[in-house]
């Protein structure tokens, strides 16, 4: 969706999501000794900080580009049917 809309900070946004995945993967790989408190704290910070703040930054890049985004999600079959 962000790529289809041409979001200018996509690389940074992807890197933030990758850091989230890396942290969670590391937390669960540690020989079953998950620090549940630390993991919960991280998840709360992510949900509140990232989703409530950072994800709002791309809203203006998406506004008015709904058709472009929808087209990017259409399958090749849907595109072929639309051209017929």
PDB file with SEQRES, HELIX, SHEET and CRYST1 records, atoms N, CA, C and O in Angstrom:
SEQRES   1 A   84  UNK UNK UNK UNK UNK UNK UNK UNK UNK UNK UNK UNK UNK          
SEQRES   2 A   84  UNK UNK UNK UNK UNK UNK UNK UNK UNK UNK UNK UNK UNK          
SEQRES   3 A   84  UNK UNK UNK UNK UNK UNK UNK UNK UNK UNK UNK UNK UNK          
SEQRES   4 A   84  UNK UNK UNK UNK UNK UNK UNK UNK UNK UNK UNK UNK UNK          
SEQRES   5 A   84  UNK UNK UNK UNK UNK UNK UNK UNK UNK UNK UNK UNK UNK          
SEQRES   6 A   84  UNK UNK UNK UNK UNK UNK UNK UNK UNK UNK UNK UNK UNK          
SEQRES   7 A   84  UNK UNK UNK UNK UNK UNK                                      
HELIX    1 AA1 UNK A    2  UNK A    5  1                                   4    
HELIX    2 AA2 UNK A   10  UNK A   29  1                                  20    
HELIX    3 AA3 UNK A   36  UNK A   45  1                                  10    
HELIX    4 AA4 UNK A   46  UNK A   51  3                                   6    
HELIX    5 AA5 UNK A   54  UNK A   58  5                                   5    
HELIX    6 AA6 UNK A   59  UNK A   62  1                                   4    
HELIX    7 AA7 UNK A   66  UNK A   73  1                                   8    
HELIX    8 AA8 UNK A   76  UNK A   83  1                                   8    
CRYST1    1.000    1.000    1.000  90.00  90.00  90.00 P 1           1          
ATOM      1  N   UNK A   1       0.827  -1.175   0.000  1.00  0.00           N  
ATOM      2  CA  UNK A   1       0.000   0.000   0.000  1.00  0.00           C  
ATOM      3  C   UNK A   1       0.881   1.251   0.000  1.00  0.00           C  
ATOM      4  O   UNK A   1       0.648   2.175  -0.779  1.00  0.00           O  
ATOM      5  N   UNK A   2       1.879   1.280   0.861  1.00  0.00           N  
ATOM      6  CA  UNK A   2       2.750   2.447   0.915  1.00  0.00           C  
ATOM      7  C   UNK A   2       3.586   2.580  -0.353  1.00  0.00           C  
ATOM      8  O   UNK A   2       3.817   3.687  -0.841  1.00  0.00           O  
ATOM      9  N   UNK A   3       4.035   1.452  -0.879  1.00  0.00           N  
ATOM     10  CA  UNK A   3       4.806   1.489  -2.129  1.00  0.00           C  
ATOM     11  C   UNK A   3       3.924   1.977  -3.270  1.00  0.00           C  
ATOM     12  O   UNK A   3       4.353   2.797  -4.082  1.00  0.00           O  
ATOM     13  N   UNK A   4       2.706   1.482  -3.335  1.00  0.00           N  
ATOM     14  CA  UNK A   4       1.788   1.877  -4.401  1.00  0.00           C  
ATOM     15  C   UNK A   4       1.481   3.370  -4.344  1.00  0.00           C  
ATOM     16  O   UNK A   4       1.268   4.003  -5.379  1.00  0.00           O  
ATOM     17  N   UNK A   5       1.459   3.929  -3.146  1.00  0.00           N  
ATOM     18  CA  UNK A   5       1.158   5.346  -2.983  1.00  0.00           C  
ATOM     19  C   UNK A   5       2.395   6.221  -3.134  1.00  0.00           C  
ATOM     20  O   UNK A   5       2.295   7.448  -3.148  1.00  0.00           O  
ATOM     21  N   UNK A   6       3.558   5.590  -3.246  1.00  0.00           N  
ATOM     22  CA  UNK A   6       4.789   6.361  -3.387  1.00  0.00           C  
ATOM     23  C   UNK A   6       5.228   7.036  -2.096  1.00  0.00           C  
ATOM     24  O   UNK A   6       5.768   8.142  -2.128  1.00  0.00           O  
ATOM     25  N   UNK A   7       5.000   6.381  -0.960  1.00  0.00           N  
ATOM     26  CA  UNK A   7       5.379   6.951   0.338  1.00  0.00           C  
ATOM     27  C   UNK A   7       6.882   7.216   0.370  1.00  0.00           C  
ATOM     28  O   UNK A   7       7.673   6.290   0.191  1.00  0.00           O  
ATOM     29  N   UNK A   8       7.286   8.466   0.596  1.00  0.00           N  
ATOM     30  CA  UNK A   8       8.704   8.812   0.478  1.00  0.00           C  
ATOM     31  C   UNK A   8       9.610   8.245   1.576  1.00  0.00           C  
ATOM     32  O   UNK A   8      10.829   8.216   1.409  1.00  0.00           O  
ATOM     33  N   UNK A   9       9.044   7.802   2.675  1.00  0.00           N  
ATOM     34  CA  UNK A   9       9.840   7.287   3.789  1.00  0.00           C  
ATOM     35  C   UNK A   9       9.678   5.774   3.947  1.00  0.00           C  
ATOM     36  O   UNK A   9       9.813   5.235   5.045  1.00  0.00           O  
ATOM     37  N   UNK A  10       9.390   5.106   2.841  1.00  0.00           N  
ATOM     38  CA  UNK A  10       9.105   3.675   2.890  1.00  0.00           C  
ATOM     39  C   UNK A  10      10.292   2.863   3.405  1.00  0.00           C  
ATOM     40  O   UNK A  10      10.101   1.950   4.209  1.00  0.00           O  
ATOM     41  N   UNK A  11      11.488   3.167   2.970  1.00  0.00           N  
ATOM     42  CA  UNK A  11      12.653   2.398   3.422  1.00  0.00           C  
ATOM     43  C   UNK A  11      12.811   2.479   4.936  1.00  0.00           C  
ATOM     44  O   UNK A  11      13.077   1.470   5.588  1.00  0.00           O  
ATOM     45  N   UNK A  12      12.651   3.668   5.493  1.00  0.00           N  
ATOM     46  CA  UNK A  12      12.749   3.829   6.950  1.00  0.00           C  
ATOM     47  C   UNK A  12      11.629   3.055   7.650  1.00  0.00           C  
ATOM     48  O   UNK A  12      11.857   2.393   8.662  1.00  0.00           O  
ATOM     49  N   UNK A  13      10.431   3.146   7.104  1.00  0.00           N  
ATOM     50  CA  UNK A  13       9.291   2.458   7.716  1.00  0.00           C  
ATOM     51  C   UNK A  13       9.503   0.939   7.696  1.00  0.00           C  
ATOM     52  O   UNK A  13       9.229   0.251   8.679  1.00  0.00           O  
ATOM     53  N   UNK A  14       9.994   0.432   6.562  1.00  0.00           N  
ATOM     54  CA  UNK A  14      10.292  -1.001   6.480  1.00  0.00           C  
ATOM     55  C   UNK A  14      11.371  -1.397   7.484  1.00  0.00           C  
ATOM     56  O   UNK A  14      11.288  -2.461   8.096  1.00  0.00           O  
ATOM     57  N   UNK A  15      12.375  -0.556   7.654  1.00  0.00           N  
ATOM     58  CA  UNK A  15      13.449  -0.844   8.614  1.00  0.00           C  
ATOM     59  C   UNK A  15      12.904  -0.895  10.038  1.00  0.00           C  
ATOM     60  O   UNK A  15      13.333  -1.729  10.834  1.00  0.00           O  
ATOM     61  N   UNK A  16      11.974  -0.021  10.360  1.00  0.00           N  
ATOM     62  CA  UNK A  16      11.356  -0.046  11.700  1.00  0.00           C  
ATOM     63  C   UNK A  16      10.586  -1.345  11.917  1.00  0.00           C  
ATOM     64  O   UNK A  16      10.644  -1.931  12.998  1.00  0.00           O  
ATOM     65  N   UNK A  17       9.869  -1.792  10.892  1.00  0.00           N  
ATOM     66  CA  UNK A  17       9.136  -3.053  11.020  1.00  0.00           C  
ATOM     67  C   UNK A  17      10.106  -4.226  11.123  1.00  0.00           C  
ATOM     68  O   UNK A  17       9.858  -5.176  11.866  1.00  0.00           O  
ATOM     69  N   UNK A  18      11.204  -4.162  10.383  1.00  0.00           N  
ATOM     70  CA  UNK A  18      12.196  -5.233  10.465  1.00  0.00           C  
ATOM     71  C   UNK A  18      12.817  -5.287  11.857  1.00  0.00           C  
ATOM     72  O   UNK A  18      13.061  -6.373  12.383  1.00  0.00           O  
ATOM     73  N   UNK A  19      13.074  -4.134  12.455  1.00  0.00           N  
ATOM     74  CA  UNK A  19      13.627  -4.123  13.814  1.00  0.00           C  
ATOM     75  C   UNK A  19      12.646  -4.739  14.803  1.00  0.00           C  
ATOM     76  O   UNK A  19      13.054  -5.420  15.744  1.00  0.00           O  
ATOM     77  N   UNK A  20      11.363  -4.501  14.594  1.00  0.00           N  
ATOM     78  CA  UNK A  20      10.326  -5.123  15.426  1.00  0.00           C  
ATOM     79  C   UNK A  20      10.394  -6.646  15.283  1.00  0.00           C  
ATOM     80  O   UNK A  20      10.420  -7.367  16.280  1.00  0.00           O  
ATOM     81  N   UNK A  21      10.423  -7.125  14.045  1.00  0.00           N  
ATOM     82  CA  UNK A  21      10.489  -8.572  13.799  1.00  0.00           C  
ATOM     83  C   UNK A  21      11.755  -9.177  14.395  1.00  0.00           C  
ATOM     84  O   UNK A  21      11.711 -10.252  14.993  1.00  0.00           O  
ATOM     85  N   UNK A  22      12.870  -8.495  14.233  1.00  0.00           N  
ATOM     86  CA  UNK A  22      14.146  -8.979  14.777  1.00  0.00           C  
ATOM     87  C   UNK A  22      14.099  -9.087  16.295  1.00  0.00           C  
ATOM     88  O   UNK A  22      14.569 -10.070  16.868  1.00  0.00           O  
ATOM     89  N   UNK A  23      13.531  -8.074  16.945  1.00  0.00           N  
ATOM     90  CA  UNK A  23      13.445  -8.088  18.409  1.00  0.00           C  
ATOM     91  C   UNK A  23      12.590  -9.251  18.897  1.00  0.00           C  
ATOM     92  O   UNK A  23      12.988  -9.997  19.792  1.00  0.00           O  
ATOM     93  N   UNK A  24      11.418  -9.393  18.303  1.00  0.00           N  
ATOM     94  CA  UNK A  24      10.507 -10.461  18.733  1.00  0.00           C  
ATOM     95  C   UNK A  24      11.124 -11.835  18.442  1.00  0.00           C  
ATOM     96  O   UNK A  24      11.043 -12.737  19.275  1.00  0.00           O  
ATOM     97  N   UNK A  25      11.736 -11.995  17.271  1.00  0.00           N  
ATOM     98  CA  UNK A  25      12.378 -13.274  16.943  1.00  0.00           C  
ATOM     99  C   UNK A  25      13.481 -13.588  17.938  1.00  0.00           C  
ATOM    100  O   UNK A  25      13.601 -14.725  18.395  1.00  0.00           O  
ATOM    101  N   UNK A  26      14.275 -12.604  18.272  1.00  0.00           N  
ATOM    102  CA  UNK A  26      15.348 -12.814  19.250  1.00  0.00           C  
ATOM    103  C   UNK A  26      14.766 -13.170  20.620  1.00  0.00           C  
ATOM    104  O   UNK A  26      15.290 -14.044  21.310  1.00  0.00           O  
ATOM    105  N   UNK A  27      13.702 -12.503  21.005  1.00  0.00           N  
ATOM    106  CA  UNK A  27      13.089 -12.742  22.316  1.00  0.00           C  
ATOM    107  C   UNK A  27      12.593 -14.170  22.454  1.00  0.00           C  
ATOM    108  O   UNK A  27      12.671 -14.743  23.541  1.00  0.00           O  
ATOM    109  N   UNK A  28      12.087 -14.755  21.382  1.00  0.00           N  
ATOM    110  CA  UNK A  28      11.547 -16.111  21.481  1.00  0.00           C  
ATOM    111  C   UNK A  28      12.588 -17.183  21.167  1.00  0.00           C  
ATOM    112  O   UNK A  28      12.341 -18.360  21.427  1.00  0.00           O  
ATOM    113  N   UNK A  29      13.747 -16.808  20.614  1.00  0.00           N  
ATOM    114  CA  UNK A  29      14.794 -17.775  20.301  1.00  0.00           C  
ATOM    115  C   UNK A  29      15.690 -18.083  21.485  1.00  0.00           C  
ATOM    116  O   UNK A  29      16.453 -19.047  21.433  1.00  0.00           O  
ATOM    117  N   UNK A  30      15.626 -17.310  22.534  1.00  0.00           N  
ATOM    118  CA  UNK A  30      16.540 -17.444  23.659  1.00  0.00           C  
ATOM    119  C   UNK A  30      16.173 -18.655  24.510  1.00  0.00           C  
ATOM    120  O   UNK A  30      15.601 -18.509  25.590  1.00  0.00           O  
ATOM    121  N   UNK A  31      16.497 -19.831  24.031  1.00  0.00           N  
ATOM    122  CA  UNK A  31      16.358 -21.104  24.738  1.00  0.00           C  
ATOM    123  C   UNK A  31      15.158 -21.169  25.673  1.00  0.00           C  
ATOM    124  O   UNK A  31      15.275 -21.688  26.783  1.00  0.00           O  
ATOM    125  N   UNK A  32      14.042 -20.667  25.263  1.00  0.00           N  
ATOM    126  CA  UNK A  32      12.822 -20.775  26.052  1.00  0.00           C  
ATOM    127  C   UNK A  32      12.768 -19.868  27.258  1.00  0.00           C  
ATOM    128  O   UNK A  32      11.789 -19.896  28.003  1.00  0.00           O  
ATOM    129  N   UNK A  33      13.794 -19.063  27.471  1.00  0.00           N  
ATOM    130  CA  UNK A  33      13.831 -18.182  28.635  1.00  0.00           C  
ATOM    131  C   UNK A  33      13.367 -16.784  28.232  1.00  0.00           C  
ATOM    132  O   UNK A  33      14.150 -15.834  28.256  1.00  0.00           O  
ATOM    133  N   UNK A  34      12.115 -16.663  27.870  1.00  0.00           N  
ATOM    134  CA  UNK A  34      11.571 -15.380  27.437  1.00  0.00           C  
ATOM    135  C   UNK A  34      11.329 -14.497  28.656  1.00  0.00           C  
ATOM    136  O   UNK A  34      10.710 -14.919  29.633  1.00  0.00           O  
ATOM    137  N   UNK A  35      11.818 -13.292  28.584  1.00  0.00           N  
ATOM    138  CA  UNK A  35      11.529 -12.308  29.623  1.00  0.00           C  
ATOM    139  C   UNK A  35      10.189 -11.680  29.247  1.00  0.00           C  
ATOM    140  O   UNK A  35      10.123 -10.710  28.493  1.00  0.00           O  
ATOM    141  N   UNK A  36       9.128 -12.261  29.794  1.00  0.00           N  
ATOM    142  CA  UNK A  36       7.780 -11.837  29.412  1.00  0.00           C  
ATOM    143  C   UNK A  36       7.522 -10.364  29.721  1.00  0.00           C  
ATOM    144  O   UNK A  36       6.832  -9.683  28.961  1.00  0.00           O  
ATOM    145  N   UNK A  37       8.058  -9.878  30.806  1.00  0.00           N  
ATOM    146  CA  UNK A  37       7.866  -8.476  31.173  1.00  0.00           C  
ATOM    147  C   UNK A  37       8.515  -7.540  30.162  1.00  0.00           C  
ATOM    148  O   UNK A  37       7.918  -6.544  29.753  1.00  0.00           O  
ATOM    149  N   UNK A  38       9.748  -7.869  29.761  1.00  0.00           N  
ATOM    150  CA  UNK A  38      10.456  -7.041  28.784  1.00  0.00           C  
ATOM    151  C   UNK A  38       9.759  -7.102  27.430  1.00  0.00           C  
ATOM    152  O   UNK A  38       9.627  -6.086  26.748  1.00  0.00           O  
ATOM    153  N   UNK A  39       9.315  -8.296  27.044  1.00  0.00           N  
ATOM    154  CA  UNK A  39       8.628  -8.446  25.769  1.00  0.00           C  
ATOM    155  C   UNK A  39       7.308  -7.673  25.778  1.00  0.00           C  
ATOM    156  O   UNK A  39       6.991  -6.976  24.814  1.00  0.00           O  
ATOM    157  N   UNK A  40       6.558  -7.790  26.837  1.00  0.00           N  
ATOM    158  CA  UNK A  40       5.292  -7.054  26.940  1.00  0.00           C  
ATOM    159  C   UNK A  40       5.531  -5.550  26.896  1.00  0.00           C  
ATOM    160  O   UNK A  40       4.799  -4.823  26.225  1.00  0.00           O  
ATOM    161  N   UNK A  41       6.543  -5.086  27.600  1.00  0.00           N  
ATOM    162  CA  UNK A  41       6.865  -3.662  27.598  1.00  0.00           C  
ATOM    163  C   UNK A  41       7.223  -3.187  26.194  1.00  0.00           C  
ATOM    164  O   UNK A  41       6.785  -2.123  25.757  1.00  0.00           O  
ATOM    165  N   UNK A  42       8.026  -3.992  25.492  1.00  0.00           N  
ATOM    166  CA  UNK A  42       8.408  -3.644  24.127  1.00  0.00           C  
ATOM    167  C   UNK A  42       7.182  -3.584  23.224  1.00  0.00           C  
ATOM    168  O   UNK A  42       7.032  -2.651  22.436  1.00  0.00           O  
ATOM    169  N   UNK A  43       6.305  -4.582  23.338  1.00  0.00           N  
ATOM    170  CA  UNK A  43       5.109  -4.615  22.502  1.00  0.00           C  
ATOM    171  C   UNK A  43       4.185  -3.435  22.770  1.00  0.00           C  
ATOM    172  O   UNK A  43       3.621  -2.861  21.839  1.00  0.00           O  
ATOM    173  N   UNK A  44       4.030  -3.077  24.025  1.00  0.00           N  
ATOM    174  CA  UNK A  44       3.196  -1.922  24.364  1.00  0.00           C  
ATOM    175  C   UNK A  44       3.810  -0.657  23.777  1.00  0.00           C  
ATOM    176  O   UNK A  44       3.106   0.166  23.191  1.00  0.00           O  
ATOM    177  N   UNK A  45       5.137  -0.503  23.936  1.00  0.00           N  
ATOM    178  CA  UNK A  45       5.803   0.665  23.352  1.00  0.00           C  
ATOM    179  C   UNK A  45       5.618   0.695  21.836  1.00  0.00           C  
ATOM    180  O   UNK A  45       5.386   1.755  21.256  1.00  0.00           O  
ATOM    181  N   UNK A  46       5.720  -0.467  21.202  1.00  0.00           N  
ATOM    182  CA  UNK A  46       5.562  -0.538  19.748  1.00  0.00           C  
ATOM    183  C   UNK A  46       4.145  -0.148  19.357  1.00  0.00           C  
ATOM    184  O   UNK A  46       3.945   0.692  18.480  1.00  0.00           O  
ATOM    185  N   UNK A  47       3.168  -0.757  20.006  1.00  0.00           N  
ATOM    186  CA  UNK A  47       1.784  -0.499  19.641  1.00  0.00           C  
ATOM    187  C   UNK A  47       1.407   0.960  19.864  1.00  0.00           C  
ATOM    188  O   UNK A  47       0.737   1.578  19.036  1.00  0.00           O  
ATOM    189  N   UNK A  48       1.848   1.497  20.991  1.00  0.00           N  
ATOM    190  CA  UNK A  48       1.505   2.879  21.297  1.00  0.00           C  
ATOM    191  C   UNK A  48       2.377   3.843  20.491  1.00  0.00           C  
ATOM    192  O   UNK A  48       1.866   4.763  19.853  1.00  0.00           O  
ATOM    193  N   UNK A  49       3.680   3.629  20.521  1.00  0.00           N  
ATOM    194  CA  UNK A  49       4.600   4.547  19.863  1.00  0.00           C  
ATOM    195  C   UNK A  49       4.574   4.455  18.357  1.00  0.00           C  
ATOM    196  O   UNK A  49       4.456   5.468  17.668  1.00  0.00           O  
ATOM    197  N   UNK A  50       4.685   3.252  17.845  1.00  0.00           N  
ATOM    198  CA  UNK A  50       4.763   3.117  16.395  1.00  0.00           C  
ATOM    199  C   UNK A  50       3.390   3.257  15.740  1.00  0.00           C  
ATOM    200  O   UNK A  50       3.198   4.092  14.855  1.00  0.00           O  
ATOM    201  N   UNK A  51       2.468   2.457  16.170  1.00  0.00           N  
ATOM    202  CA  UNK A  51       1.165   2.449  15.508  1.00  0.00           C  
ATOM    203  C   UNK A  51       0.414   3.756  15.739  1.00  0.00           C  
ATOM    204  O   UNK A  51      -0.177   4.302  14.808  1.00  0.00           O  
ATOM    205  N   UNK A  52       0.430   4.255  16.954  1.00  0.00           N  
ATOM    206  CA  UNK A  52      -0.325   5.473  17.252  1.00  0.00           C  
ATOM    207  C   UNK A  52       0.367   6.741  16.759  1.00  0.00           C  
ATOM    208  O   UNK A  52      -0.288   7.766  16.572  1.00  0.00           O  
ATOM    209  N   UNK A  53       1.670   6.684  16.548  1.00  0.00           N  
ATOM    210  CA  UNK A  53       2.379   7.900  16.135  1.00  0.00           C  
ATOM    211  C   UNK A  53       2.968   7.764  14.729  1.00  0.00           C  
ATOM    212  O   UNK A  53       2.590   8.508  13.824  1.00  0.00           O  
ATOM    213  N   UNK A  54       3.889   6.818  14.545  1.00  0.00           N  
ATOM    214  CA  UNK A  54       4.587   6.709  13.262  1.00  0.00           C  
ATOM    215  C   UNK A  54       3.656   6.334  12.109  1.00  0.00           C  
ATOM    216  O   UNK A  54       3.789   6.867  11.007  1.00  0.00           O  
ATOM    217  N   UNK A  55       2.732   5.435  12.353  1.00  0.00           N  
ATOM    218  CA  UNK A  55       1.836   5.034  11.270  1.00  0.00           C  
ATOM    219  C   UNK A  55       0.932   6.178  10.814  1.00  0.00           C  
ATOM    220  O   UNK A  55       0.449   6.172   9.682  1.00  0.00           O  
ATOM    221  N   UNK A  56       0.705   7.137  11.670  1.00  0.00           N  
ATOM    222  CA  UNK A  56      -0.106   8.298  11.276  1.00  0.00           C  
ATOM    223  C   UNK A  56       0.643   9.203  10.303  1.00  0.00           C  
ATOM    224  O   UNK A  56       0.026  10.012   9.610  1.00  0.00           O  
ATOM    225  N   UNK A  57       1.953   9.075  10.248  1.00  0.00           N  
ATOM    226  CA  UNK A  57       2.747   9.944   9.382  1.00  0.00           C  
ATOM    227  C   UNK A  57       2.504   9.685   7.903  1.00  0.00           C  
ATOM    228  O   UNK A  57       2.705  10.574   7.075  1.00  0.00           O  
ATOM    229  N   UNK A  58       2.070   8.468   7.564  1.00  0.00           N  
ATOM    230  CA  UNK A  58       1.874   8.180   6.141  1.00  0.00           C  
ATOM    231  C   UNK A  58       0.450   8.478   5.662  1.00  0.00           C  
ATOM    232  O   UNK A  58       0.161   8.341   4.474  1.00  0.00           O  
ATOM    233  N   UNK A  59      -0.413   8.871   6.544  1.00  0.00           N  
ATOM    234  CA  UNK A  59      -1.802   9.144   6.168  1.00  0.00           C  
ATOM    235  C   UNK A  59      -1.898  10.128   5.003  1.00  0.00           C  
ATOM    236  O   UNK A  59      -2.647   9.892   4.055  1.00  0.00           O  
ATOM    237  N   UNK A  60      -1.159  11.212   5.066  1.00  0.00           N  
ATOM    238  CA  UNK A  60      -1.253  12.223   4.005  1.00  0.00           C  
ATOM    239  C   UNK A  60      -0.727  11.704   2.671  1.00  0.00           C  
ATOM    240  O   UNK A  60      -1.141  12.179   1.614  1.00  0.00           O  
ATOM    241  N   UNK A  61       0.185  10.730   2.712  1.00  0.00           N  
ATOM    242  CA  UNK A  61       0.698  10.152   1.467  1.00  0.00           C  
ATOM    243  C   UNK A  61      -0.312   9.226   0.803  1.00  0.00           C  
ATOM    244  O   UNK A  61      -0.217   8.964  -0.397  1.00  0.00           O  
ATOM    245  N   UNK A  62      -1.269   8.733   1.562  1.00  0.00           N  
ATOM    246  CA  UNK A  62      -2.270   7.804   1.033  1.00  0.00           C  
ATOM    247  C   UNK A  62      -3.541   8.514   0.574  1.00  0.00           C  
ATOM    248  O   UNK A  62      -4.235   8.044  -0.328  1.00  0.00           O  
ATOM    249  N   UNK A  63      -3.836   9.635   1.197  1.00  0.00           N  
ATOM    250  CA  UNK A  63      -5.072  10.359   0.906  1.00  0.00           C  
ATOM    251  C   UNK A  63      -5.136  10.771  -0.562  1.00  0.00           C  
ATOM    252  O   UNK A  63      -4.206  11.373  -1.099  1.00  0.00           O  
ATOM    253  N   UNK A  64      -6.246  10.432  -1.188  1.00  0.00           N  
ATOM    254  CA  UNK A  64      -6.460  10.771  -2.583  1.00  0.00           C  
ATOM    255  C   UNK A  64      -5.860   9.786  -3.564  1.00  0.00           C  
ATOM    256  O   UNK A  64      -5.975   9.970  -4.776  1.00  0.00           O  
ATOM    257  N   UNK A  65      -5.216   8.738  -3.055  1.00  0.00           N  
ATOM    258  CA  UNK A  65      -4.586   7.746  -3.925  1.00  0.00           C  
ATOM    259  C   UNK A  65      -5.264   6.379  -3.797  1.00  0.00           C  
ATOM    260  O   UNK A  65      -4.657   5.347  -4.081  1.00  0.00           O  
ATOM    261  N   UNK A  66      -6.511   6.385  -3.371  1.00  0.00           N  
ATOM    262  CA  UNK A  66      -7.224   5.144  -3.114  1.00  0.00           C  
ATOM    263  C   UNK A  66      -7.316   4.259  -4.351  1.00  0.00           C  
ATOM    264  O   UNK A  66      -7.119   3.047  -4.259  1.00  0.00           O  
ATOM    265  N   UNK A  67      -7.613   4.847  -5.503  1.00  0.00           N  
ATOM    266  CA  UNK A  67      -7.737   4.061  -6.739  1.00  0.00           C  
ATOM    267  C   UNK A  67      -6.396   3.450  -7.123  1.00  0.00           C  
ATOM    268  O   UNK A  67      -6.343   2.297  -7.549  1.00  0.00           O  
ATOM    269  N   UNK A  68      -5.322   4.203  -6.980  1.00  0.00           N  
ATOM    270  CA  UNK A  68      -3.987   3.707  -7.302  1.00  0.00           C  
ATOM    271  C   UNK A  68      -3.613   2.538  -6.393  1.00  0.00           C  
ATOM    272  O   UNK A  68      -3.031   1.551  -6.844  1.00  0.00           O  
ATOM    273  N   UNK A  69      -3.949   2.659  -5.120  1.00  0.00           N  
ATOM    274  CA  UNK A  69      -3.656   1.600  -4.155  1.00  0.00           C  
ATOM    275  C   UNK A  69      -4.499   0.366  -4.458  1.00  0.00           C  
ATOM    276  O   UNK A  69      -3.985  -0.752  -4.457  1.00  0.00           O  
ATOM    277  N   UNK A  70      -5.784   0.563  -4.717  1.00  0.00           N  
ATOM    278  CA  UNK A  70      -6.666  -0.560  -5.039  1.00  0.00           C  
ATOM    279  C   UNK A  70      -6.167  -1.294  -6.272  1.00  0.00           C  
ATOM    280  O   UNK A  70      -6.181  -2.524  -6.306  1.00  0.00           O  
ATOM    281  N   UNK A  71      -5.734  -0.570  -7.266  1.00  0.00           N  
ATOM    282  CA  UNK A  71      -5.241  -1.190  -8.495  1.00  0.00           C  
ATOM    283  C   UNK A  71      -3.993  -2.031  -8.209  1.00  0.00           C  
ATOM    284  O   UNK A  71      -3.814  -3.096  -8.800  1.00  0.00           O  
ATOM    285  N   UNK A  72      -3.147  -1.562  -7.319  1.00  0.00           N  
ATOM    286  CA  UNK A  72      -1.931  -2.309  -6.976  1.00  0.00           C  
ATOM    287  C   UNK A  72      -2.251  -3.642  -6.306  1.00  0.00           C  
ATOM    288  O   UNK A  72      -1.449  -4.574  -6.362  1.00  0.00           O  
ATOM    289  N   UNK A  73      -3.416  -3.736  -5.674  1.00  0.00           N  
ATOM    290  CA  UNK A  73      -3.802  -4.963  -4.986  1.00  0.00           C  
ATOM    291  C   UNK A  73      -4.647  -5.890  -5.847  1.00  0.00           C  
ATOM    292  O   UNK A  73      -4.956  -7.005  -5.428  1.00  0.00           O  
ATOM    293  N   UNK A  74      -5.021  -5.454  -7.029  1.00  0.00           N  
ATOM    294  CA  UNK A  74      -5.808  -6.310  -7.912  1.00  0.00           C  
ATOM    295  C   UNK A  74      -4.912  -7.403  -8.485  1.00  0.00           C  
ATOM    296  O   UNK A  74      -3.740  -7.173  -8.782  1.00  0.00           O  
ATOM    297  N   UNK A  75      -5.478  -8.583  -8.633  1.00  0.00           N  
ATOM    298  CA  UNK A  75      -4.742  -9.669  -9.257  1.00  0.00           C  
ATOM    299  C   UNK A  75      -4.701  -9.446 -10.765  1.00  0.00           C  
ATOM    300  O   UNK A  75      -5.470  -8.650 -11.303  1.00  0.00           O  
ATOM    301  N   UNK A  76      -3.812 -10.144 -11.432  1.00  0.00           N  
ATOM    302  CA  UNK A  76      -3.717 -10.052 -12.894  1.00  0.00           C  
ATOM    303  C   UNK A  76      -5.038 -10.429 -13.540  1.00  0.00           C  
ATOM    304  O   UNK A  76      -5.429  -9.819 -14.535  1.00  0.00           O  
ATOM    305  N   UNK A  77      -5.740 -11.430 -12.993  1.00  0.00           N  
ATOM    306  CA  UNK A  77      -7.030 -11.847 -13.533  1.00  0.00           C  
ATOM    307  C   UNK A  77      -8.054 -10.717 -13.446  1.00  0.00           C  
ATOM    308  O   UNK A  77      -8.813 -10.487 -14.388  1.00  0.00           O  
ATOM    309  N   UNK A  78      -8.070 -10.020 -12.324  1.00  0.00           N  
ATOM    310  CA  UNK A  78      -8.998  -8.910 -12.152  1.00  0.00           C  
ATOM    311  C   UNK A  78      -8.686  -7.797 -13.144  1.00  0.00           C  
ATOM    312  O   UNK A  78      -9.595  -7.190 -13.710  1.00  0.00           O  
ATOM    313  N   UNK A  79      -7.404  -7.531 -13.355  1.00  0.00           N  
ATOM    314  CA  UNK A  79      -7.018  -6.498 -14.310  1.00  0.00           C  
ATOM    315  C   UNK A  79      -7.435  -6.885 -15.724  1.00  0.00           C  
ATOM    316  O   UNK A  79      -7.909  -6.041 -16.485  1.00  0.00           O  
ATOM    317  N   UNK A  80      -7.258  -8.179 -16.086  1.00  0.00           N  
ATOM    318  CA  UNK A  80      -7.651  -8.648 -17.419  1.00  0.00           C  
ATOM    319  C   UNK A  80      -9.155  -8.532 -17.614  1.00  0.00           C  
ATOM    320  O   UNK A  80      -9.605  -8.130 -18.687  1.00  0.00           O  
ATOM    321  N   UNK A  81      -9.941  -8.876 -16.597  1.00  0.00           N  
ATOM    322  CA  UNK A  81     -11.395  -8.773 -16.696  1.00  0.00           C  
ATOM    323  C   UNK A  81     -11.818  -7.319 -16.839  1.00  0.00           C  
ATOM    324  O   UNK A  81     -12.778  -7.021 -17.549  1.00  0.00           O  
ATOM    325  N   UNK A  82     -11.115  -6.415 -16.176  1.00  0.00           N  
ATOM    326  CA  UNK A  82     -11.459  -5.009 -16.254  1.00  0.00           C  
ATOM    327  C   UNK A  82     -11.171  -4.428 -17.639  1.00  0.00           C  
ATOM    328  O   UNK A  82     -11.813  -3.464 -18.055  1.00  0.00           O  
ATOM    329  N   UNK A  83     -10.212  -5.012 -18.346  1.00  0.00           N  
ATOM    330  CA  UNK A  83      -9.855  -4.500 -19.656  1.00  0.00           C  
ATOM    331  C   UNK A  83     -10.791  -5.040 -20.737  1.00  0.00           C  
ATOM    332  O   UNK A  83     -10.866  -4.490 -21.836  1.00  0.00           O  
ATOM    333  N   UNK A  84     -11.499  -6.114 -20.415  1.00  0.00           N  
ATOM    334  CA  UNK A  84     -12.364  -6.753 -21.425  1.00  0.00           C  
ATOM    335  C   UNK A  84     -13.654  -5.986 -21.631  1.00  0.00           C  
ATOM    336  O   UNK A  84     -14.488  -6.388 -22.443  1.00  0.00           O  
TER     337      UNK A  84                                                      
END                                                                             
